[in-house]
Amino acid sequence: MPAPAGSIYAFSALLLNGSTISLQTFMGRVLLIVNTASKCGFTPQYAALERLHRTYKDRGLAVLGFPCNQFGRQEPGTADEIADFCSRNYDVTFPLFARIDVNGPTAHPLYRFLKASQPGIFGIQRIQWNFTKFLVDRRGNIASRHAPKTGPAALSPAIEALLAAHEYPSTIS
């Protein structure tokens, strides 16, 4: 099935293991896309993100973590170090992608799209810090943007609403 125009499904990204994955892989799922960091005051949110992932994955939620080192150099590790840290400290099982930039001329195209679709406060098309969260509906449309200080558990009602909005396609594994 072709990617709907104006959706996140037009993008692909590298996973921590170096393989490229098309976001079409997640077509039909509700997505929670988060720029992450291992040495940030918000890093404990990994635990809550993992709880959301485990609670809702069978109903169609996918949490996608995008490590970023643009804020206070709080994600300096290699792909292996990031994977080890997340696994060892937070038992993260949701997909983690290769470290990216979310702002500036080297920003990943997905993040350029996310920021243009859901600008921040005062319409600023910039990520302000680690753990900015974007909720995406099953059709690949950006439903909402949430500040780093918004804990993942606070997103449960919005996730529930998006999960209930459309029946989960049985063809997605």
Secondary structure, 3 states (H helix, E strand, C coil): CCCCCCCHHHCEEEECCCCEEEHHHHCCCEEEEEEECCCCCCCCHHHHHHHHHHHHHHHCEEEEEEEECCCCCCCCCCHHHHHHHHHHHHCCCCCEECCEECCCCCECHHHHHHHHHCCCHHHCCCCCCCCCEEEECCCCCEEEEECCCCCHHHHHHHHHHHHHHCCCCCCCC
